[in-house]
């Protein structure tokens, strides 16, 4: 029995996926939100918001997405949608 092969997510390159060129669950979740917003699939879209706890500016270019809730994790206080 051969070992399963994993590849880096084609978007964030942080998480691993089972198929080459695939998106991880966090990027898929973000892509679904993008589709609902304007009908255009764009996993590379930059997302900006503010932290609901400390009001610090958040940016998907610099802040990571939480794998559980899909929200950006605040670089200042560590909050996300799980809190």
ZIFEN-V153631 format. One record per helix or strand of 3 or more residues. SS is the DSSP state (~ for helix, > for strand). FROM is the first residue (numbers start at 0). TO is the last residue. Records with the same first field share a line. If there is no record, write none. Layout:
# ZIFEN-V153631
SS = FROM-TO, FROM-TO
This chain:
# ZIFEN-V153631
~ = 24-37
> = 47-49, 56-58
